[in-house]
Amino acid sequence: MKKRFGKTDLMTTPIVYGCMGGAGAFGAQEETDSIEALREAFNIGINFFDTAEAYGGGYSEQLLNKALGDKRSEIVISSKVARENLAPDRIIEACERSLKNLGTDYIDIYMLHWPNRDVPLADSIGALKKLKDDGKIRAYGVSNFGKEDIDDALALGDISVNQLPYHLFYRTIEFEVQPKCEKAGVPIMCYSSLMQGLLAGKYKSLQDFPVDRARTRMFDHRKWPEVAHNEEGAEATGQELLDELWAIVGDTGMSMEELAIGWLKSRPAVGGVIVGTRNGEQSRGLKKLLDVELDTSVLERLTKASDPLKQALGSNIDMWGKGRTR
Ligand SMILES: NC(=O)c1ccc[n+]([C@@H]2O[C@H](COP(=O)([O-])OP(=O)(O)OC[C@H]3O[C@@H](n4cnc5c(N)ncnc54)[C@H](OP(=O)(O)O)[C@@H]3O)[C@@H](O)[C@H]2O)c1
């Protein structure tokens, strides 16, 4: 089930466990639940864990250490340096902090979390190269790098990954970034693969989706107080997609998570599909996703159903529309 991750020598499962929600990104969270969620993800066979210093200010990394520190040699860890820390000396310091939080002496994949044009990218990549030469990280990469940023990064270094928002409700990377990653042999790690729970089969209507999660470019900024962008969104088109997904669930007998994750696994350049959970029971629910593969006819139906929303949202890859990507 494990495959070599891009050009690295890391062997990883197709499902990556996302550690953000366990640190409280989605509201009140018991530590015992977060730890059980991590352990159960490992127990069902996931060996790849994605975290970041930004998730709970290091708390997410500490939780990973608490839950699976004794399994270090059996797991692959990716972490990220926050965009305000991309100056070279700050990257080195941030990496040392993350190593301490994680209770390890190496990080398998270390990423720049978001681009920061106040710091020359060559300087940031230089620091990543140094960390790799010093054995503190095994590979490095980027996250949220759009069509221009990824060109700059590819010209400068040995980029092992681009972590990007990608799911049936957000196919913006397909216009320009995904083809570039595919051509360069850079695997994509998809995030928000279940659209923060919308694709976990709990909602019949977009109106029922929690307001603090309804902040992406699909939602109308005038309706939802949490929204940071100024776009009118595409809620009617999104609802049509949700309705069609429920119809496909009914016709195939598959769960919505299986459809969502099976579709992502089939897409070009995808090297890992990140999914986050909040407790042990949800983590056990990921077992079926490790092996899921969809028939071509189902894949085509999902692609067709999500095409109108893809066209409506266009090529802006910043899911929250905060103007951080290019
Ligand atoms: N690079 C970046 O900028 C970036 C940004 C965002 C995320 N990420 C990464 O991607 C990871 C995942 O993305 P995400 O946190 O946005 O969300 P996600 O994986 O799309 O959705 C997570 C939510 O799905 C629901 N869920 C998952 N498994 C379930 C199950 N078996 N049964 C029922 N519900 C289930 C839970 O919802 P409830 O909470 O309602 O229970 C959970 O909180 C993060 O942890 C992080 O590692 C990276």
The ligand as an SDF file (V2000), in Angstrom:
LIG
                    3D

 48 52  0  0  0  0  0  0  0  0999 V2000
   -0.9430   23.8090    4.0520 N   0  0  0  0  0  0  0  0  0  0  0  0
   -1.9930   24.4570    4.4850 C   0  0  0  0  0  0  0  0  0  0  0  0
   -2.0920   25.7040    4.3760 O   0  0  0  0  0  0  0  0  0  0  0  0
   -3.1340   23.6960    5.1010 C   0  0  0  0  0  0  0  0  0  0  0  0
   -4.3690   24.3290    5.3460 C   0  0  0  0  0  0  0  0  0  0  0  0
   -5.4080   23.5750    5.9140 C   0  0  0  0  0  0  0  0  0  0  0  0
   -5.1920   22.2400    6.2330 C   0  0  0  0  0  0  0  0  0  0  0  0
   -3.9710   21.6510    6.0080 N   0  0  0  0  0  0  0  0  0  0  0  0
   -3.7150   20.2310    6.3610 C   0  0  0  0  0  0  0  0  0  0  0  0
   -4.7870   19.4200    5.9410 O   0  0  0  0  0  0  0  0  0  0  0  0
   -5.3210   18.7050    7.0570 C   0  0  0  0  0  0  0  0  0  0  0  0
   -6.7860   18.3800    6.8580 C   0  0  0  0  0  0  0  0  0  0  0  0
   -7.5190   19.4910    6.3720 O   0  0  0  0  0  0  0  0  0  0  0  0
   -8.6900   20.1270    7.1820 P   0  0  0  0  0  0  0  0  0  0  0  0
   -8.3390   20.0690    8.6270 O   0  0  0  0  0  0  0  0  0  0  0  0
   -8.9340   21.4370    6.5300 O   0  0  0  0  0  0  0  0  0  0  0  0
   -9.9540   19.2790    7.0030 O   0  0  0  0  0  0  0  0  0  0  0  0
  -10.5130   17.9480    6.2690 P   0  0  0  0  0  0  0  0  0  0  0  0
   -9.5680   16.8180    6.4040 O   0  0  0  0  0  0  0  0  0  0  0  0
  -11.0000   18.3430    4.9490 O   0  0  0  0  0  0  0  0  0  0  0  0
  -11.7840   17.6930    7.1990 O   0  0  0  0  0  0  0  0  0  0  0  0
  -11.6280   17.3450    8.5520 C   0  0  0  0  0  0  0  0  0  0  0  0
  -13.0030   17.1530    9.1740 C   0  0  0  0  0  0  0  0  0  0  0  0
  -13.7160   16.1270    8.4810 O   0  0  0  0  0  0  0  0  0  0  0  0
  -14.5390   15.4420    9.3960 C   0  0  0  0  0  0  0  0  0  0  0  0
  -14.1950   14.0120    9.3490 N   0  0  0  0  0  0  0  0  0  0  0  0
  -13.0060   13.4380    9.0480 C   0  0  0  0  0  0  0  0  0  0  0  0
  -13.0870   12.1080    9.1050 N   0  0  0  0  0  0  0  0  0  0  0  0
  -14.3400   11.8120    9.4320 C   0  0  0  0  0  0  0  0  0  0  0  0
  -15.0460   10.6030    9.6450 C   0  0  0  0  0  0  0  0  0  0  0  0
  -14.4420    9.4110    9.5310 N   0  0  0  0  0  0  0  0  0  0  0  0
  -16.3560   10.6700    9.9630 N   0  0  0  0  0  0  0  0  0  0  0  0
  -16.9710   11.8710   10.0740 C   0  0  0  0  0  0  0  0  0  0  0  0
  -16.3580   13.0520    9.8980 N   0  0  0  0  0  0  0  0  0  0  0  0
  -15.0730   13.0220    9.5760 C   0  0  0  0  0  0  0  0  0  0  0  0
  -14.2940   16.0320   10.7740 C   0  0  0  0  0  0  0  0  0  0  0  0
  -15.3000   17.0220   10.9560 O   0  0  0  0  0  0  0  0  0  0  0  0
  -15.8510   17.4710   12.4150 P   0  0  0  0  0  0  0  0  0  0  0  0
  -14.8210   18.4240   12.9300 O   0  0  0  0  0  0  0  0  0  0  0  0
  -17.1440   18.1580   12.0700 O   0  0  0  0  0  0  0  0  0  0  0  0
  -16.0100   16.2670   13.2340 O   0  0  0  0  0  0  0  0  0  0  0  0
  -12.9270   16.6770   10.6030 C   0  0  0  0  0  0  0  0  0  0  0  0
  -12.6780   17.7430   11.4920 O   0  0  0  0  0  0  0  0  0  0  0  0
   -4.9570   19.5680    8.2640 C   0  0  0  0  0  0  0  0  0  0  0  0
   -4.9670   18.8380    9.4640 O   0  0  0  0  0  0  0  0  0  0  0  0
   -3.5690   20.0080    7.8650 C   0  0  0  0  0  0  0  0  0  0  0  0
   -2.6460   18.9600    8.1190 O   0  0  0  0  0  0  0  0  0  0  0  0
   -2.9530   22.3660    5.4270 C   0  0  0  0  0  0  0  0  0  0  0  0
  1  2  1  0
  2  3  2  0
  2  4  1  0
  4  5  1  0
  4 48  2  0
  5  6  2  0
  6  7  1  0
  7  8  2  0
  8  9  1  0
  8 48  1  0
  9 10  1  0
  9 46  1  0
 10 11  1  0
 11 12  1  0
 11 44  1  0
 12 13  1  0
 13 14  1  0
 14 15  2  0
 14 16  1  0
 14 17  1  0
 17 18  1  0
 18 19  2  0
 18 20  1  0
 18 21  1  0
 21 22  1  0
 22 23  1  0
 23 24  1  0
 23 42  1  0
 24 25  1  0
 25 26  1  0
 25 36  1  0
 26 27  1  0
 26 35  1  0
 27 28  2  0
 28 29  1  0
 29 30  1  0
 29 35  2  0
 30 31  1  0
 30 32  2  0
 32 33  1  0
 33 34  2  0
 34 35  1  0
 36 37  1  0
 36 42  1  0
 37 38  1  0
 38 39  2  0
 38 40  1  0
 38 41  1  0
 42 43  1  0
 44 45  1  0
 44 46  1  0
 46 47  1  0
M  CHG  2   8   1  16  -1
M  END
$$$$
